Every structure is written in structure tokens, then in C-alpha cells.
Amino acid sequence: MIKKDERYFNFPIQILQSFLVDDRKVLDNIIAYAIYENSLKLEYGSELEKIKSSSKYYAIALGSYERVFDNGKSLYDSLPINSPKVGLSISIFWDFYNNDKTEFDKICLLAFLGIKSIIGTKPYHKATNLFLWARMDGKIRSINEIAELSKEVKKYANEYQTKKIKIALRNNWGLITYARHTRGFYVSFKITLKQLILEAEKRRNSTKEKQYKEYEKEVLKEVLEQLKTTRA
């Protein structure tokens, strides 16, 4: 269970690329980016002194402040400032950093972070599997077809595996999800299932009403044209 006052490593979703290939490298990059970005907020001290202060903020003992600075700066400068970001709690981070995890554990973490990046600061959001798979692969935008994914994530880009992942996230990661005639699925980590269903159904009914109004206009247009022709 994540503590309410727990701190988070915040980083752009692109850093997750190749996590299934070399998870340790990606986790090291997450630390470097988060520490460097946090150091930029500090007012006093040299660059390395700010890195030291930032590492204390996260309660991390770094082997080399220079290496973390160089890596963090390189990542920060190479990624667009407006990249979608996601927060990884320190407790979950160290669990994956210090303990052996199965590939399924790792793909669930990618899905968890992918969904969090999609939701952002909103209480819930509607998504598609294509968008979820893209974010799991460290991509900013939704893919159009599975062929655009890395081979590691592509392995899980099917209904069977994705359903397993969503069930695991629901049972172990606090995910709330709903997908009844929605052409996608609704997700949240903040509201109850009842609230999520209510929001989804409200939006579905609103869409149906809008579609009916559009259909009504088209039919009216046809009828008026027919009447014009008849009068002529």
C-alpha cells in the first residue's frame, strides 16, 4: 500500500522504452531524470551541490553525483518539456529495483504507469488498448496498428494478455475499470466503481443523444428536400 505522504519519481513516459530489455538501466534513468529535474528547482549551490540536495530529498545515496548529473541532464535536454509524465512511488521503485520480478510483473508495471500517464491529473479517463499499448512502450501518441510496437510489448498486445494485465492491476494495483458498450474502456485510481460507471454511462447517453440529434437533422433535411420536389 502506498503511503499518502510518499514521494514520487516523476519522469517522461519515453524513458520507459526498452524496460523489458534492460529494466535496471531504465530504473537508473528514472532516478537520474527525477533527481536532475528536482535539482533545477533549488536556488542555492553549485550544480553538483543541488544534485546532492536533491538525492537527500529522495533519501538516495548516489555512487557518483557527476554521473547522475550527466545522465539526468542528457535525458532532460533530449526529451520535449511537454512530454506526458508519470509518477512512480519510491516504494514501488525500490521493490522493482531490489527484487527479482517476472516478465509479467514488469509488463504490469508498464501498464500501471501507462494508464497513470493517460489519466494524468483527472479522476478518470477513457482509453483504448492501442493507446495503452503505446504508452506501455514509452510512446507519446496512440499507435494505429500493433506492428508499430517493440517486439517485447507486442507479445502482450492482444485481448487475452491485456485482459490478464487489467485483472492483475485491478486485484493488486488499485485499478478501477469499466467497459460496457464503450468502444474503449474507462479507468481510474481515484474514484469508486460506482462513480466510474455513472460517469461512463452519462457520457454514453450524452453521445447517443447527440447522435440521435444528428440523425434527426439528416432525416429532416431529406424530408424537406422530398417535399420541395413534390411541390415542384
Backbone as JSON, one array per atom type, in Angstrom:
{
  "sequence": "MIKKDERYFNFPIQILQSFLVDDRKVLDNIIAYAIYENSLKLEYGSELEKIKSSSKYYAIALGSYERVFDNGKSLYDSLPINSPKVGLSISIFWDFYNNDKTEFDKICLLAFLGIKSIIGTKPYHKATNLFLWARMDGKIRSINEIAELSKEVKKYANEYQTKKIKIALRNNWGLITYARHTRGFYVSFKITLKQLILEAEKRRNSTKEKQYKEYEKEVLKEVLEQLKTTRA",
  "N": [[0.84, -1.19, 0.0], [0.6, 2.17, -0.9], [1.9, 4.95, 0.8], [0.25, 7.92, 1.94], [1.8, 10.23, 2.11], [3.94, 9.67, 0.55], [6.81, 10.05, -1.56], [7.45, 10.69, -5.06], [9.04, 9.58, -8.07], [9.15, 11.53, -10.79], [8.78, 11.45, -14.28], [9.28, 11.59, -17.9], [7.23, 9.68, -20.13], [8.6, 8.45, -22.2], [10.97, 7.45, -21.21], [10.51, 4.92, -20.39], [10.9, 3.22, -22.49], [12.19, 0.19, -23.76], [12.21, -1.1, -21.32], [11.58, -3.78, -20.77], [13.73, -4.98, -21.88], [16.09, -4.06, -20.62], [15.69, -3.55, -17.6], [16.99, -2.52, -15.33], [18.68, -0.49, -16.3], [16.77, 1.33, -17.25], [15.46, 1.98, -14.85], [17.58, 3.21, -13.51], [17.83, 5.42, -15.15], [15.42, 6.68, -14.62], [15.79, 7.48, -11.96], [17.96, 9.26, -12.33], [16.87, 11.23, -14.03], [14.72, 12.23, -12.47], [16.04, 13.19, -10.17], [17.76, 15.11, -11.29], [15.9, 16.88, -12.5], [14.52, 17.75, -10.23], [16.6, 19.05, -8.95], [16.85, 21.35, -10.41], [14.98, 23.03, -9.42], [15.99, 24.05, -7.14], [17.48, 26.78, -5.39], [19.99, 27.52, -4.35], [23.55, 26.86, -4.35], [26.07, 24.91, -6.13], [25.87, 23.11, -9.3], [26.41, 20.38, -8.76], [26.12, 20.37, -6.01], [23.45, 20.89, -5.78], [22.46, 18.55, -6.91], [23.25, 16.75, -4.94], [21.68, 17.68, -2.79], [19.18, 17.21, -3.86], [19.22, 14.42, -4.07], [19.2, 13.77, -1.39], [16.67, 14.63, -0.74], [15.16, 12.64, -1.9], [16.07, 10.59, -0.4], [18.28, 9.03, -1.23], [21.34, 7.38, -1.67], [23.87, 8.2, -3.67], [26.19, 6.73, -5.94], [27.85, 8.11, -7.66], [27.79, 11.43, -8.03], [28.41, 13.05, -10.17], [28.02, 11.37, -12.42], [25.27, 10.88, -12.27], [24.34, 13.48, -12.57], [25.26, 14.07, -15.21], [23.91, 12.09, -16.72], [21.23, 12.61, -16.03], [20.94, 15.27, -16.94], [21.42, 14.92, -19.68], [19.24, 13.3, -20.42], [17.13, 15.01, -19.71], [17.56, 17.21, -21.41], [17.22, 16.03, -23.88], [14.6, 15.26, -24.19], [11.3, 16.37, -25.02], [9.9, 19.19, -23.3], [7.17, 19.26, -22.88], [6.43, 16.62, -22.75], [4.35, 13.78, -21.97], [4.07, 12.96, -18.57], [4.74, 10.74, -15.79], [4.25, 9.53, -12.47], [6.18, 7.55, -10.29], [5.94, 5.77, -7.41], [8.23, 5.84, -4.67], [8.43, 3.54, -3.09], [7.42, 1.45, -4.71], [9.23, 1.68, -6.79], [11.73, 0.91, -5.55], [11.07, -1.68, -4.88], [10.98, -2.96, -7.36], [13.54, -2.42, -8.16], [15.25, -3.71, -6.36], [14.4, -6.34, -6.13], [13.87, -9.56, -7.64], [11.88, -9.83, -10.5], [9.16, -11.18, -12.37], [8.6, -11.4, -15.94], [5.96, -10.85, -16.43], [5.26, -9.39, -14.15], [6.72, -7.11, -14.71], [5.56, -6.19, -17.09], [3.09, -5.56, -16.12], [3.73, -3.42, -14.46], [4.48, -1.58, -16.42], [2.0, -1.25, -17.68], [0.51, -0.19, -15.59], [1.86, 2.28, -15.16], [1.53, 3.32, -17.69], [-1.28, 3.66, -17.85], [-1.6, 5.48, -15.75], [-0.25, 7.65, -16.85], [-1.94, 8.27, -18.93], [-4.31, 9.0, -17.64], [-3.45, 11.17, -16.11], [-3.88, 14.14, -14.29], [-6.54, 13.95, -13.99], [-9.65, 12.6, -12.61], [-10.57, 10.31, -13.83], [-10.41, 8.49, -16.97], [-11.06, 7.86, -20.44], [-9.9, 5.28, -22.5], [-8.15, 3.44, -25.11], [-7.13, 0.14, -26.12], [-5.06, 0.3, -27.97], [-3.93, 2.79, -27.42], [-3.14, 2.38, -24.77], [-1.25, 0.27, -25.09], [0.64, 1.65, -26.57], [1.57, 3.6, -24.71], [2.62, 1.86, -22.79], [4.81, 1.09, -24.17], [6.36, 3.26, -24.1], [5.64, 5.35, -25.78], [4.45, 8.51, -26.98], [2.07, 9.11, -28.39], [-0.97, 7.45, -29.46], [-0.85, 4.27, -31.09], [-1.48, 3.12, -34.47], [-1.52, 0.6, -35.4], [-0.57, -2.71, -34.35], [1.92, -3.46, -35.26], [3.59, -1.31, -34.93], [4.68, -1.42, -32.45], [7.32, -2.3, -30.09], [9.01, -5.47, -30.17], [8.98, -6.69, -27.71], [6.85, -5.59, -26.2], [4.83, -6.05, -27.99], [4.25, -8.71, -27.75], [2.4, -8.84, -25.72], [0.29, -7.47, -26.68], [-2.53, -8.17, -27.2], [-5.93, -9.33, -26.9], [-6.28, -11.37, -24.96], [-3.91, -11.37, -23.3], [-3.94, -8.7, -22.49], [-6.31, -8.52, -21.07], [-5.67, -10.18, -18.92], [-3.66, -8.62, -17.77], [-5.09, -6.31, -17.02], [-6.81, -7.41, -15.11], [-4.95, -8.19, -13.19], [-3.98, -5.66, -12.45], [-6.27, -4.6, -11.4], [-6.7, -6.29, -9.2], [-4.33, -6.07, -7.71], [-3.16, -3.54, -7.92], [-4.89, -1.48, -7.52], [-6.54, -0.56, -9.59], [-9.44, 0.73, -11.11], [-11.83, -0.17, -13.41], [-13.94, 0.0, -16.32], [-16.01, -1.18, -18.92], [-18.44, -1.26, -20.76], [-20.09, -1.53, -23.63], [-18.63, 0.68, -24.66], [-16.7, 1.29, -26.56], [-13.91, 1.17, -26.05], [-12.31, 1.71, -22.92], [-12.95, 2.71, -19.55], [-10.93, 4.13, -17.0], [-9.61, 4.42, -13.67], [-7.89, 5.5, -10.71], [-8.75, 6.76, -8.57], [-11.51, 7.15, -8.06], [-14.61, 5.44, -7.11], [-15.93, 2.26, -8.28], [-18.67, 2.48, -8.74], [-18.96, 5.25, -9.1], [-17.39, 5.56, -11.38], [-18.78, 4.02, -13.28], [-21.13, 5.49, -13.36], [-20.22, 7.94, -14.47], [-19.3, 7.02, -16.95], [-21.64, 5.97, -18.13], [-23.22, 8.24, -18.21], [-21.82, 9.76, -20.06], [-22.04, 8.07, -22.23], [-24.81, 8.05, -22.72], [-25.13, 10.73, -23.31], [-23.68, 10.89, -25.66], [-25.18, 9.19, -27.29], [-27.54, 10.67, -27.4], [-26.64, 12.92, -28.76], [-25.91, 11.76, -31.18], [-28.41, 10.93, -32.03], [-29.69, 13.39, -32.42], [-28.19, 14.38, -34.54], [-28.84, 12.5, -36.46], [-31.55, 12.99, -36.64], [-31.57, 15.56, -37.74], [-30.51, 15.01, -40.27], [-32.5, 13.36, -41.35], [-34.67, 15.14, -41.34], [-33.72, 17.01, -43.17], [-33.73, 15.46, -45.51], [-36.46, 14.92, -45.75], [-37.52, 17.52, -46.11], [-36.31, 18.16, -48.54], [-37.54, 16.27, -50.13], [-40.2, 17.1, -49.97], [-39.99, 19.54, -51.26], [-39.4, 18.73, -53.85], [-41.73, 17.37, -54.47], [-43.66, 19.42, -54.42], [-42.8, 20.9, -56.56]],
  "CA": [[0.0, 0.0, 0.0], [1.37, 3.4, -0.99], [1.58, 5.91, 1.84], [-0.29, 9.18, 1.42], [2.84, 11.25, 2.03], [5.12, 9.12, -0.14], [7.31, 10.83, -2.67], [7.4, 10.03, -6.36], [9.95, 9.93, -9.14], [8.37, 11.95, -11.96], [9.62, 11.36, -15.48], [8.54, 11.44, -19.16], [6.87, 8.3, -20.43], [9.55, 7.88, -23.15], [12.07, 6.79, -20.51], [10.15, 3.51, -20.19], [11.26, 2.41, -23.66], [13.17, -0.89, -23.55], [12.19, -1.57, -19.93], [11.6, -5.25, -20.76], [15.05, -5.42, -22.36], [17.07, -3.76, -19.58], [14.92, -2.81, -16.6], [17.88, -1.8, -14.41], [19.11, 0.74, -16.96], [15.63, 2.25, -17.27], [15.25, 2.45, -13.49], [18.66, 4.16, -13.25], [17.49, 6.65, -15.89], [14.32, 7.33, -13.89], [16.42, 8.17, -10.82], [18.79, 10.38, -12.82], [16.0, 12.3, -14.54], [13.96, 12.82, -11.36], [16.95, 13.95, -9.31], [18.22, 16.28, -12.02], [14.78, 17.82, -12.64], [14.27, 18.33, -8.92], [17.72, 19.95, -8.62], [16.66, 22.61, -11.12], [14.07, 23.86, -8.62], [16.71, 24.56, -5.98], [18.02, 28.12, -5.64], [21.36, 27.76, -3.88], [24.55, 25.82, -4.52], [26.52, 24.57, -7.48], [25.07, 22.05, -9.92], [26.6, 19.12, -8.03], [25.55, 20.54, -4.67], [21.99, 20.74, -5.95], [22.23, 17.11, -7.11], [23.37, 16.14, -3.61], [20.49, 18.06, -2.02], [18.05, 16.52, -4.48], [19.3, 12.99, -3.71], [18.77, 13.7, 0.02], [15.21, 14.78, -0.77], [14.61, 11.31, -2.21], [16.7, 9.64, 0.51], [19.08, 8.13, -2.06], [22.8, 7.52, -1.6], [24.37, 8.01, -5.03], [27.58, 6.33, -6.06], [28.58, 9.18, -8.35], [26.92, 12.58, -8.31], [28.73, 13.53, -11.51], [27.39, 10.51, -13.41], [23.83, 11.13, -12.21], [24.13, 14.79, -13.17], [25.44, 13.97, -16.66], [22.83, 11.28, -17.28], [19.98, 13.34, -15.86], [20.94, 16.43, -17.84], [21.3, 14.42, -21.05], [17.85, 12.88, -20.61], [16.28, 16.2, -19.6], [17.74, 18.04, -22.6], [16.87, 15.3, -25.1], [13.17, 14.98, -24.25], [10.49, 17.6, -25.03], [9.41, 19.61, -21.99], [5.74, 18.97, -22.76], [6.2, 15.18, -22.82], [3.49, 13.27, -20.9], [4.87, 12.42, -17.47], [4.08, 9.82, -14.86], [4.93, 9.42, -11.19], [6.38, 6.21, -9.75], [6.21, 5.9, -5.98], [9.55, 5.36, -4.29], [8.33, 2.17, -2.57], [7.3, 0.54, -5.86], [10.51, 1.75, -7.49], [12.75, 0.08, -4.9], [10.63, -3.07, -4.96], [11.41, -3.47, -8.66], [14.99, -2.25, -8.29], [15.98, -4.61, -5.47], [13.87, -7.7, -6.12], [13.65, -10.22, -8.93], [10.49, -9.76, -10.96], [8.87, -11.91, -13.6], [8.28, -10.52, -17.07], [4.58, -10.4, -16.28], [5.31, -8.31, -13.16], [7.26, -5.91, -15.37], [4.59, -5.66, -18.05], [2.02, -4.95, -15.31], [4.22, -2.11, -14.06], [4.37, -0.72, -17.6], [0.58, -0.95, -17.89], [0.15, 0.7, -14.48], [2.4, 3.6, -15.45], [0.89, 3.77, -18.92], [-2.62, 4.14, -17.52], [-1.44, 6.7, -14.95], [0.13, 8.75, -17.74], [-3.13, 8.6, -19.71], [-5.26, 9.69, -16.76], [-2.87, 12.44, -15.69], [-4.43, 14.68, -13.05], [-8.0, 13.79, -14.0], [-10.09, 11.49, -11.76], [-10.75, 9.11, -14.66], [-10.22, 8.78, -18.39], [-11.41, 6.79, -21.37], [-8.74, 4.93, -23.33], [-8.26, 2.25, -25.97], [-5.98, -0.75, -25.97], [-3.98, 0.8, -28.81], [-3.28, 3.88, -26.68], [-2.49, 1.77, -23.62], [-0.05, -0.45, -25.55], [1.63, 2.66, -26.96], [2.17, 4.16, -23.5], [3.43, 0.8, -22.2], [6.02, 1.01, -24.98], [7.07, 4.53, -23.99], [5.3, 6.24, -26.88], [3.59, 9.62, -26.59], [0.76, 9.04, -29.04], [-1.53, 6.12, -29.72], [-0.45, 3.63, -32.34], [-2.59, 2.77, -35.36], [-1.5, -0.85, -35.55], [0.34, -3.39, -33.43], [3.25, -3.53, -35.88], [4.39, -0.14, -34.51], [5.22, -1.67, -31.12], [8.54, -3.1, -29.96], [8.66, -6.89, -30.12], [8.76, -7.09, -26.31], [5.49, -5.2, -25.8], [3.91, -6.65, -28.96], [3.9, -10.03, -27.22], [1.26, -8.69, -24.82], [-0.7, -6.62, -27.35], [-3.68, -8.94, -27.67], [-7.04, -9.26, -25.94], [-6.08, -12.32, -23.86], [-2.89, -10.89, -22.38], [-4.35, -7.41, -21.94], [-7.33, -8.8, -20.05], [-4.93, -10.67, -17.75], [-2.96, -7.48, -17.16], [-6.09, -5.45, -16.36], [-7.27, -8.12, -13.91], [-3.87, -8.08, -12.2], [-3.96, -4.28, -11.97], [-7.47, -4.43, -10.56], [-6.56, -7.05, -7.96], [-3.11, -5.78, -6.95], [-2.63, -2.19, -8.09], [-5.93, -0.49, -7.23], [-7.19, -0.05, -10.78], [-10.88, 0.62, -11.32], [-12.03, -0.11, -14.86], [-15.32, -0.29, -16.77], [-16.05, -1.21, -20.38], [-19.7, -1.81, -21.26], [-20.52, -0.82, -24.84], [-17.99, 2.0, -24.6], [-15.68, 1.43, -27.61], [-12.73, 1.5, -25.29], [-12.56, 1.4, -21.52], [-12.74, 3.8, -18.6], [-10.01, 3.74, -15.94], [-9.39, 5.38, -12.59], [-7.28, 5.03, -9.47], [-9.19, 7.69, -7.54], [-12.93, 7.09, -7.74], [-15.14, 4.09, -6.94], [-16.51, 1.64, -9.47], [-19.99, 3.06, -8.93], [-18.77, 6.59, -9.67], [-16.85, 5.41, -12.73], [-19.88, 3.56, -14.13], [-22.03, 6.63, -13.51], [-19.62, 8.87, -15.43], [-19.25, 6.38, -18.27], [-23.0, 5.87, -18.67], [-23.66, 9.61, -18.52], [-21.18, 10.14, -21.32], [-22.59, 7.23, -23.3], [-26.16, 8.54, -23.01], [-24.97, 12.03, -23.95], [-23.24, 10.61, -27.03], [-26.34, 8.64, -28.01], [-28.47, 11.77, -27.65], [-26.04, 13.75, -29.79], [-26.01, 11.01, -32.42], [-29.81, 10.95, -32.45], [-29.97, 14.73, -32.91], [-27.58, 14.47, -35.87], [-29.66, 11.66, -37.35], [-32.82, 13.71, -36.79], [-31.33, 16.64, -38.69], [-30.35, 14.44, -41.61], [-33.82, 12.89, -41.81], [-35.46, 16.33, -41.62], [-33.22, 17.56, -44.41], [-34.22, 14.6, -46.59], [-37.91, 15.11, -45.87], [-37.76, 18.83, -46.7], [-35.93, 18.08, -49.96], [-38.59, 15.48, -50.79], [-41.38, 17.96, -50.09], [-39.68, 20.54, -52.3], [-39.5, 18.05, -55.14], [-43.16, 17.03, -54.66], [-44.36, 20.65, -54.73], [-42.4, 21.34, -57.9]],
  "C": [[0.88, 1.24, 0.0], [0.93, 4.37, 0.1], [1.13, 7.23, 1.22], [0.79, 10.24, 1.23], [4.08, 10.78, 1.28], [5.52, 10.0, -1.31], [7.37, 9.99, -3.94], [8.55, 10.5, -7.24], [9.07, 10.29, -10.34], [9.27, 12.0, -13.18], [8.76, 11.24, -16.73], [8.35, 9.96, -19.5], [7.88, 7.64, -21.37], [10.69, 7.13, -22.47], [11.77, 5.3, -20.3], [10.52, 2.62, -21.38], [12.36, 1.42, -23.31], [13.23, -1.39, -22.1], [12.26, -3.1, -19.85], [12.92, -5.81, -21.26], [16.1, -5.24, -21.27], [16.39, -2.9, -18.52], [15.82, -2.0, -15.67], [18.34, -0.47, -15.02], [18.0, 1.78, -16.96], [15.37, 2.82, -15.89], [16.33, 3.45, -13.08], [18.38, 5.5, -13.95], [16.37, 7.42, -15.19], [14.88, 8.12, -12.7], [17.16, 9.42, -11.3], [17.92, 11.54, -13.28], [15.3, 13.01, -13.39], [14.84, 13.69, -10.47], [17.42, 15.23, -10.02], [17.11, 17.32, -12.13], [14.48, 18.51, -11.31], [15.36, 19.33, -8.54], [17.56, 21.31, -9.28], [15.75, 23.57, -10.34], [14.78, 24.52, -7.44], [17.42, 25.87, -6.33], [19.51, 28.24, -5.35], [22.26, 26.55, -4.13], [24.95, 25.62, -5.96], [25.64, 23.46, -8.04], [25.18, 20.74, -9.15], [26.03, 19.2, -6.62], [24.03, 20.39, -4.71], [21.61, 19.28, -6.18], [22.29, 16.38, -5.77], [22.13, 16.43, -2.77], [19.25, 17.33, -2.54], [18.04, 15.04, -4.11], [18.87, 12.79, -2.25], [17.25, 13.8, 0.12], [14.53, 13.44, -1.02], [15.2, 10.21, -1.33], [17.49, 8.57, -0.25], [20.56, 8.43, -1.86], [23.36, 7.2, -2.98], [25.84, 7.62, -5.03], [28.43, 7.43, -6.67], [27.61, 10.3, -8.69], [27.15, 13.11, -9.72], [28.01, 12.7, -12.58], [25.87, 10.74, -13.45], [23.5, 12.48, -12.84], [24.2, 14.71, -14.69], [24.29, 13.21, -17.31], [21.51, 12.03, -17.2], [19.86, 14.52, -16.8], [20.75, 16.0, -19.29], [19.86, 14.01, -21.36], [16.92, 14.09, -20.64], [16.36, 17.04, -20.88], [17.26, 17.36, -23.87], [15.37, 15.06, -25.25], [12.37, 16.28, -24.2], [9.92, 17.91, -23.65], [7.95, 19.24, -21.79], [5.43, 17.48, -22.9], [5.24, 14.75, -21.7], [4.35, 12.61, -19.82], [4.03, 11.51, -16.58], [4.91, 9.77, -13.59], [5.0, 7.98, -10.71], [6.75, 6.35, -8.27], [7.56, 5.26, -5.64], [9.5, 3.91, -3.8], [8.22, 1.15, -3.7], [8.61, 0.51, -6.64], [11.52, 0.81, -6.87], [12.36, -1.39, -4.88], [11.11, -3.7, -6.26], [12.93, -3.38, -8.83], [15.75, -3.33, -7.52], [15.54, -6.07, -5.53], [13.71, -8.26, -7.52], [12.17, -10.2, -9.27], [10.33, -10.58, -12.23], [8.58, -10.91, -14.72], [6.86, -10.01, -16.96], [4.48, -9.3, -15.23], [5.73, -7.01, -13.84], [6.25, -5.33, -16.36], [3.41, -5.04, -17.32], [2.45, -3.57, -14.82], [4.11, -1.13, -15.23], [2.92, -0.32, -17.85], [0.08, 0.03, -16.82], [0.6, 2.13, -14.76], [1.78, 4.19, -16.72], [-0.48, 4.36, -18.66], [-2.54, 5.43, -16.7], [-1.09, 7.89, -15.85], [-1.04, 9.18, -18.61], [-4.12, 9.4, -18.88], [-4.74, 11.07, -16.39], [-3.44, 12.9, -14.36], [-5.94, 14.53, -12.96], [-8.41, 12.62, -13.1], [-10.27, 10.19, -12.54], [-10.52, 9.5, -16.11], [-10.68, 7.58, -19.2], [-10.22, 6.54, -22.29], [-9.08, 3.76, -24.23], [-7.04, 1.38, -25.73], [-4.79, -0.26, -26.8], [-3.2, 1.91, -28.1], [-2.53, 3.32, -25.47], [-1.21, 1.07, -24.04], [1.05, 0.54, -25.94], [2.34, 3.24, -25.74], [3.03, 3.12, -22.78], [4.78, 0.68, -22.91], [6.79, 2.33, -24.96], [6.8, 5.5, -25.12], [4.33, 7.33, -26.4], [2.18, 9.45, -27.12], [0.32, 7.59, -29.25], [-1.0, 5.58, -31.04], [-1.69, 3.37, -33.19], [-2.68, 1.26, -35.56], [-0.4, -1.45, -34.68], [1.77, -3.46, -33.96], [4.16, -2.39, -35.45], [5.06, -0.36, -33.15], [6.55, -2.41, -31.17], [8.12, -4.56, -29.83], [8.36, -7.35, -28.7], [7.35, -6.77, -25.85], [4.46, -5.85, -26.72], [3.41, -8.02, -28.49], [2.64, -9.98, -26.35], [0.12, -7.87, -25.44], [-1.79, -7.46, -28.01], [-4.72, -8.97, -26.56], [-6.8, -10.17, -24.73], [-5.1, -11.79, -22.83], [-3.31, -9.57, -21.72], [-5.42, -7.58, -20.87], [-6.67, -9.29, -18.77], [-4.24, -9.52, -17.01], [-3.95, -6.6, -16.4], [-6.63, -6.1, -15.09], [-6.22, -8.02, -12.81], [-3.8, -6.67, -11.62], [-5.16, -4.01, -11.06], [-7.28, -5.09, -9.2], [-5.4, -6.58, -7.09], [-2.62, -4.34, -6.99], [-3.69, -1.1, -7.89], [-6.64, 0.09, -8.43], [-8.7, -0.28, -10.74], [-11.12, 0.77, -12.81], [-13.45, -0.53, -15.21], [-15.36, -0.2, -18.28], [-17.3, -1.91, -20.88], [-20.19, -0.96, -22.42], [-19.91, 0.58, -24.92], [-16.98, 2.26, -25.71], [-14.36, 1.89, -27.0], [-13.01, 1.11, -23.84], [-12.24, 2.61, -20.66], [-11.84, 3.29, -17.47], [-9.88, 4.85, -14.9], [-8.63, 4.69, -11.46], [-7.82, 5.83, -8.29], [-10.66, 7.56, -7.14], [-13.41, 5.63, -7.65], [-15.69, 3.55, -8.25], [-17.88, 2.25, -9.78], [-19.89, 4.44, -9.57], [-18.28, 6.51, -11.11], [-17.95, 4.97, -13.7], [-20.85, 4.71, -14.4], [-21.49, 7.61, -14.55], [-19.62, 8.3, -16.84], [-20.64, 6.33, -18.91], [-23.56, 7.24, -19.01], [-23.08, 10.04, -19.85], [-21.75, 9.34, -22.49], [-23.97, 7.72, -23.7], [-26.1, 9.89, -23.71], [-24.56, 11.85, -25.41], [-24.39, 10.08, -27.87], [-27.33, 9.74, -28.36], [-27.95, 12.67, -28.77], [-26.16, 13.06, -31.15], [-27.44, 11.04, -32.96], [-30.17, 12.32, -33.03], [-29.41, 14.92, -34.32], [-28.39, 13.69, -36.88], [-30.98, 12.36, -37.65], [-32.68, 14.84, -37.81], [-31.21, 16.14, -40.12], [-31.68, 13.99, -42.19], [-34.69, 14.08, -42.19], [-35.04, 16.96, -42.94], [-33.73, 16.78, -45.62], [-35.7, 14.83, -46.85], [-38.23, 16.45, -46.54], [-37.41, 18.85, -48.18], [-37.0, 17.34, -50.75], [-39.84, 16.31, -50.99], [-41.2, 19.01, -51.18], [-39.89, 19.95, -53.69], [-40.96, 17.77, -55.47], [-43.94, 18.26, -55.07], [-44.04, 21.12, -56.14], [-43.15, 20.53, -58.96]]
}
